[in-house]
């Protein structure tokens, strides 16, 4: 049995002597790396916080105290120390451990969280709640009260919500610890002036400067003797700095100069892999009855050379094989992300007005391909989606053609900017939404399930989707020339399918508000009378073709790539509903307010009977982590689910009914 296997809870960890904690760290790193090599998952961010997590649980009792994560993709060590080692073998599946904090798994997880910048604000809320409940730690009146700790990365700290949280934290007047995990990375290199500021702190200040500031500040710290003694034991490698926002002579301190404006005492940077030092500083911070920032310097990917040297690639890799010093990622085919990146390179080469941006996701969105080729026209803003969208609006106002590459789940954070600075101004900002729909192992925190519902409220917005690589290229070209307002294209975290291009050949250009028939012999606009019409938005069109072919001996099924959720193809809606043909709508998006709802609204606006409609989409409930294929099946929008929907629709052909949403996987129809 490994030492890690003997730890069933943090109480077991605290029974160990400090000199054995390095064994626990080694066990955690091996367990995480071995599992992620098999299943994929967040590797480098978790390897970087192993010692920090051990030290936090060694000093604090988070069965009683509060621990809040920002983002949460660095929570694996925390989970292994809180009794969830048996769940690791099924990581990122419904049977095992979520890749993000998950309260359903353990009371040690307080929030489901997967978006950056939120940890400080939720921690402030819990600190205020504990104070109001009389449960907050106070060294005199309630020494057994709850303490509050939140951990945030140096890239997340630049997020606007994090800034708002810091502003609130400085007013608390009680114990409140923000741990700044500074690894010089987010998913890729952090961007912006604050990131450069931390670089200067890490690189430009000497040990003697830190020591001088520490001595001056420690004179003013209550209980500072212990921390001063600990500081002297740290040594040159730690380069500890403890400041109250100023140098001894009153000038702004190197790190505290930033945080002191928010009213937070700052300690650090300290070595985030030196367990005795971490424990000593955390023990002092635990009882410090003022809001404090502990600046901890870590190495992303720590413990494995391949992850340390290429932490962007190994931030969240697919399964991989290690053979000695050689590491090879398993090939998974050509992804939509790769296709998008290649398309942007080609587009920017032929149109010097095209500009591109991402918000800290250059590899995840494919923008990494254009950043080195067009450094003056491609931007990584860091984790600042709202800023990025506003910047894109500014570029559009000056005559450029901005393309913002963003995960659908993160576009939500910039919706107000889509409304105010883009759509309301009539500016042609272009959204390229990766990870639209179900995302697999990242689960509910990352599903792109509501972008259609949000964006179709905005006048003159063109909402498109891609079903394969040729259609993605056609959608991007349409967006390049669309100047009447906001436009978007959505595509999933998946590989492109060759099925449609193999069957139908070249992809025709996108025309505003026009669908494409994928079964030309059954096109209702050419006079055909199929038994069922399937209107598919996005990649479900591929499975719709397969389902229609599987049922071809029973029913004649016309399948359309809808292409647009807004504006709707009014001619197609009129032809299908006007002929009384049952219609199945299918989308990898919430059934609430999505494409299917838009189809019914369009039919009713034309005065047509939409009662013979079956809507397939994501149910009005959370879908947890698992493979994308299993999630599609759970939602009933895989081939089998679409086939069930076609059967239900065919049975409605002679009977007028209320439009229905198919309840999967039982395939029972219930009234809407």
N, C-alpha and C positions, 0 to 999 in steps of 0.2 A: 504493500500500500504506500502510495506517495504521501508526503506531508499534506498536500492539498486535499487528498481524499479523506483525511482525518478531520478536516475542518467542515463542520456541519452548519456553523453560524459564526459570526464575528466574535462571539464569546469564546469560542475555541481558539481563534487567532490570538486573542489577548492573553491567553494562558502561556503562549510561547515566549521564550526569551528573545530579545531583539536580535541576537546574533544568529538566530535560526530563520529569521524572516526572509533572508536572501534565498533560502531553499524554497520557500513558498513562492517567491517571485519567479524562480526558475521553473517550478511546476506549472504555474499559471501560463507563462509564455509558451511552454511546450504544448500544453493542452489546447490553447487557442490556435497556435500555428498549425498543429496537426489537424484540428477540426476544419479550419478554414481552407486548408489545402484540399479537403474532400468536398466541402459544401459551398465554398465562397463565403464572403462576409467582410466585415470591417476588420482589417488586420493591423495596419500601421498605427492608427489612433489608439487602439487598445494596448498594443505593445508599449506605447510611450507612457502610459499612465499606471503601469503595474505597481511600482514602488509607491507612487503617490496614493493610489487606492488602498494599498495595504496600510500605509501610515494613517490615512484618514480613519479607517475602521479600527486601527489599533488605539487611537487616541479618543475618538468619539464613540458614543453608543447610539448608532442610528436606528436602533429599535425604539429609542426614546427621542433622540435629537432628530433634526431635519436635515436630509441631504437631497439637494435638487440639482439635476444635471441640466446643462445647456446643450442642446442638440441631442446628446445621448448615445452617439455612435462610439463612445469610449467607455461604455458601461459593462463590457464583458467581465473584466476582473472583479468589479463590484458584484456581479451576479454569481460568479464562482465562489466568492467569499460569503455569500448569503444563502447558501444551501442549494444552489441550482446547478451544480456540476453534473448531476444525472440528466439534466435537460440539454446539455451541450451537444450530445451526439445527434440530436435532431434540431440543431440550430436553424433558425429562420423557417421552420415549418410549423404547422398547426399542432403537431405533437410535442414540440420542443420549445426551446428558448427563443424568444423574440430577440431581434438584433438591437432593440431600443428598450428603454425603461418601460416596464409593463406592470401596472398595479395588480392585474389579475394573476400574475405569477407570484408576487411577494409583497408584503407590507413595507419592505425596504424601498420599493419603487413608489414614489408619490404621484408622479404624473406620467402619462404617455407623452413622449416628447421626441420630435425628430426635426424641428425647425430651429434655427439658430437665434440667439439673442433673447430668449424668453426666460432663462433660468433665474436671472437676478430679480426680475419683476415678480415672478411667482414666489420666490424666496422672501421678498419684501412683504408680500401678502400674507404668507404664513407667519412671518415674524410679527406682523401687526396682529394677526389673529391670536397667536399664542399670548401676546401681551394683553389683549382684551379679555382673554379667557383666564388670566392669572397664571398661565403656565410657562411664561418666558423665564429664561435663566436670568438671575440677578445675584451677584456675589454676596449680597447682604440679606436681601429679603427672601430670595428663592434660589439657593445654590444648587438645588436639584432640578431646577427648571430646564426647559428645552432650549438647546442651542440651535442655531441655524447656519448651515454651510451650503454654498453653491459653488460649483466648479464650471468655469467657462474658458474657452480657448482664446488665444490672442487674436485669431481671425474673427471670432464671433463678437469680440468686445467692440468692434467698430460698427456693429449693426445698430440701427437707430433705436430699436427697442431696448437694447442693452444700455445705451446712453440714458434713456429715460429711466431704466431701472436703477442705474447708479445715482441718478439725481434724487430718486426716492430713498435709496439706501442711506444716503448721507444724513437724512433727517430722523433716523430711527432712534438714536440715543440709547442703544442697547447693544449687546453682543450680536454681531452679524459678520460672518466671514465669507469673503469672496476669494476663491482660489483661482488665480489667473494661470492657466496652464499654457505656458509660452514655449511652443516648439518651432516657431518660425514658419509654421505651415498651417493651412486650413486643410483643404483637399489638395490644393496646389499652393503656390507661394502666396501669402497674404498680400493684399494690395492697399495702396493709399498712404496718406501722410502718417497716420497713427502706426501702421506697420513699420514704416521707416523709422519712426521715433523709437519703437521697441528695439529695432536693429541697432540704433545708436546706443541705447542703454546697454545692450548685451556686449557691444564691441568696444565702446570708447572709454568707459570708465574703469579706472584702475582699482585694484584692491585697496590701496591706501586711501583713496577718496571715499570708497564705501565705508571703510573702517572709521574714518573721521566723522562722517555723517552719523554712523551707527552710535558712536560714543555720545555725540551731542544729543541725539534723540533719546537714547536709553536713560539719560539723566532725568528725562521728564516723564518716562513711562512708569506707571505704578506697577510694582512687581518686576521691574526691569532687570534686577540682579540676575535672575535665572537666565533670561534671554541673553544678557551680556556674557555670562559664563559660557552659555551654549555657543554664542557667536565666536568666542575665542577658541573653542574646540573645533570649529568647522574647518578652518584652514584656508589656504590660498585657493583651492579648487572650487570652493563654494562661492566666493566673491559675494558674501552676503551684504545686503544694504538694508538699513532700517531707517526710514525717514518719515517725518511728519509734514512732507510736502515742501521742505525748504532745506537748503544748505545751512551750515552753522552761521554763515554771514547773512542769511535771509534770502538768498537767491533761490529760484525754483530748483528742487531736487531732481535727479535724473528720471526716476519713475514717479515719485510722489508729486512732482510738479504737475502731472496730469491729474491724478486721482484726488489730490488735495482740494481741487476746485469743487469736488463733489462731497467734501467733508469726510473722506475716508483716510485713515492712517494706512501707510503702505510699508510692507516688509518685503525685502528681496531685491534682486532675484537670488534665489537659493537653488541648489542643485536638486532637481526633482528625482534623481536616482540614488541619492545618498540617504538610505533609510534612517540611520541614527539622527542625522540632521533634520530630516523632515519631521520625525517624531518629536524632537525637542522644540522645534518652532511651532508645530501644531499644538503641542501641549500648552505652550505659552499663549498662543492665539485663542485657544479654547476658553480661557478664563478672562480674556481681555474684553472689558465691557463697553466697547465702542465699535462702530463699523470699521472693518479692516480689510485691506486687500493683501493677500499673500502671493507674491509674484514668484512662480516656480518655473524654472527652466528645465524642459525635458527634451528628449530626442524622439521624434516620431519614428516608429518602427524599431525601437530599442531592442537589442538582443539578437537580431538577425541581420547580417550584413546586407542581404538583398533588399530587405524592407527599409533599412536605414538609408541606403544609397539611392533608392528609387521609391520614396514614400508616396508619391502621387499615384504611380501604377499600383502599388500595394496598399492604397488607402482602403479600397473595397474590391479586391480582385475576385475574378471567377476562380473556380478550383484550379490548382496548380500542382506540378510535380517537382520535387526537390531531389536532385541527384548530385550529392556532394555540394560543391559551390554553385552548381548550375540549377537555375529555377526556370521552369517553362510553364506559362499559362496555357490551360487547355483551350483549344480553338472552338469557337461556338458559331461560326458562320459570319456573314456580313450583316452588321447591325444597321438599324435606321440611323443611329448616331454617326457611324462611320460614313454612311451615304450622305448625310447632311453636311458633315465636315468637308467632304470632297466637293459637294455641290457649291458650298460657299466659296471655296478657293476659286473655282471656275467662274462664278458669278462676279467676284470681286476683281478678277483679272480683266473681265470684259466691260465692267461698269465701274468707273472710278468714283461714282457717287454712292456706291454701296458701302455702308459701314456696319460693323458687327460688334456686339457686346455680350458678355456673360457676367453672372454674379457669382464668382468663386468656383465655377464649374467648367473650366475650359476643357478638361478631358471628358467629363460626363456629358457635355453637349456637343463636342466635336469642334469647338472654337479654337482648341489648341492648334489646329492645323493652320488657321489663318493668322494667329497672333504673331509668329515670327516672320511671316511673309508680308504682312501689311501692318507694321507696328504703329503707323500713324492713323490707321482706319479701323483697328480692332482693339477692344478694351476689355480688361477684366476689372470690374469695380470692387471686387471683394464681396462679402456677404451683405449686399446693399441693394436688394431688388428694387425698392422704391426709388432710390437714387438713380439706378441704372435706367429705369423706365423714363424718369424725368429727363435724364441726360439724352436719351434717345429722342424725346419730344423736342428738346432744344436743337438737336442735330437736324431733325426733320424741318424745323422752322427755318433753318439756314440753308435748306435746299438739298440735304442729303437723304439717302434712302436707308434708314436704320433697320437692322434686323437684330432683335434681342432674343438670344438663345437661352431658354430657361426651362427647368422642369415645370410641368403643369402644376404640381403641388406648391412650387415656389412663386409661380405667377400670381397666386392668390394674394401674396404679400404686397403686390404692386397694383392691385385692382383699382384702388382709389386714384392712382396716377394714370392708369388706363382711361379712367372716367374723366378726370379733371384736366390733365395736361395733354392727353392725346385725343380722345374721342370728342370731348367738348370743343376743342380747338379745331377739329376737322383735320388733324395731322396724321399723315400716313406712317404711323409706327407699325412695325411688323413683328409679330410674336411667333417664335418657332418653339413649340412646346413639346419637348422630349418627355419621356415617361408619362405620357397621357394614358389614362385608364389604370388598369391593375398593374402593379409593379413587381409582384413576386415577393421575395424574401424580406424586403424592407417593410412590407405590410401597411397597415392602416395609416401610419403617419406620413406615408409618401404617395399613396394612391392619388392619381390625377383625375378626380371624379366629378369636379364641378366647374370646369372652365367654360364649357358650352353654356351652362345655365347663367353664369356670371356675364360672359361677354355678349350674349345675344340680347341683353338689355340695353346695349349701347347703340344708338342710331348710326347707320351707315357702316357698321362693322361687317366685314366679310370673314366668315368662319369656315375654314376648310379643314379637310383631313386627307391623309395619304394612306393608300392601301399597300403600296410597294415602292420600290425605288423610282421607277419612271414617273409614278404619280406624285411622289415627293418633289422631284425636279420640276414637274409641271406646275405644282402648287407654288413653289418658290418663285418661279418665273412670273406666274400670275401676280403674286404679291409685289414683286419688284416694280410692276407697272401700275399697280392699283394705288390711286392717289386720293380717293374720296374719303378716306378715314382709316381707322384701325383695321388691321387684317391679322389673321392667325392661321397656322397650320398645326395640327396635332398628330403625333405618331408615338407608338409605344416603345417600351423597353423590350425590344424583340428583334429578331432577324427579319430581313426583307424576304418576301416570298416571290419566287419566279412564276407562280402559277398563272397569273393573269396575263403577263407578257408572253408566256409560252402559248397560251390559248388564243390571244387576240392580237398579238403583235405590238406595234408601236402605240404609245399612249397619246391620245389627242390633247391639245392644250386645254387648260381650264378656261371656261367662259363663265362670267359672273352668274351665279345662281342656276347653273345647269348641271344635271346629273349625267352619268354615263351608263348606258346599258351594257351589262357584262354577259348577257344572253341574247345576242342580236336577233335570233329567230323568234324570240318571244317578246319583243319590244311593243308595249301597249301603245306607244306613240306612233307606231307604224301599222296599227290596226289589229295586232295580235290580241287574243283573249286567253291569257294564261289562267290557271286555277287560282294562283296566289302570286302576289307581287311582294318581293322583299326589297325594302329600301334600307341599305346598310351604310352607316357612316363610319369610315375608317376601316381598319384591318379586319373587323368581323365580316366584311364583304368576301374575303377569301374563304372563310369557313362556310359562308352562305352558299357560295358556288358548290362547295363539296357536299353540303347538305342537299341542295337542289338536285345534284347529280345522283346522289344516293336514293332519292325519292322519285327519280324520273320515270320509273315504271308505274307509279301511282298518280303522280300529279305533274302538270306542266307549271314550272315555277320560273318566273322572270326575276332576275337579280340585278339590282342597280347599285353602282357606286354613287352614292348621293353627292359626294364631293363637297356640298355646301350644307351647313346647318342654318346659315343665314347669308344671303337671302335664299329662301327655299325655291326649288324648281316648281313654279306654279303650273307650268304646262304638264309636267309629269303627274303632279298631284291631281290635276283636273282629269287627266286621261284615266288614271287608275281608279280614283274614287268615283268619278263620273260614270264609269262602266260597272260599278258595283262589285269590283273585284276585291276580295279580302287582301288586306295589306299587313305585312309584318315589318316592323321597324326594329333595327338592332344596332346597338352602340356600346362601346366600352366606356361608359359614362353613367352617372346616376340617372335612374329612371325619372327622378324628380327634376323637372325643368330642362331636360335634355333634348336630344334630337327628336325622339318620338313625340314628345310634347309639342315640339315645333311643327311636326308634320300634321298633327291633329288640329292645331291652331290654324295652320294654313288651309286645311280642308274646310274648316268651319268658316273661315274668312271668305272662302269662295262659294259658300252656301251649299257645300257638299256633305253628304251623309258619311261620317267617319266612324260609324258604329261597328263596322267589320274590321277592326284594327287590333292587332296583337302587338304589344310593345315589349321588347326584350332589352334589358340593360342591367346596370348594377342595382341591386335591391336597396331599399331604404334602411340599411343596417350596415355595421362595420364588418369588413372582410379582413380577417387577420392574416398574418404572414404564412406563406407557403409558396410552392412553385407557381409561376404565372399560369401554367396549364391547368393546375388544380383549381386555382381561383376562377378562371374562366368557366370551368365546369360548374363550380359552386354557384356562380351567377347565372348559369344557363345561357351563356353566349358563345360556347364552343360549338363544334359541328353538331354534336348530339342535341344540345339545347336548342339550336336554331331549327333542327329537323323537327323537334317536338312542337316548336312554335308554328312551323309550316302546317303540320297536321291539324293543330287546333284551328288555325285560320281556314284551312280547306273545309273543315266541318261547318264553318260559319257561312259558307258561300250562299246557302239558301235561307239563312236565318238572320234577321237584323238583331244585333245585340249591342249593348253598351261596349265601348272600347275597353279592352282588357289588358292587364299586365300579367304575363305568365309567371306563376310562382314556381320557381325552380328549387330542387331538381325534380320534384314530383310531377311536374307538368300539369298541375291542376290550375284551371283558369278561375280567377276570382274577379268579381265586378270591381271596376275602378271607382 
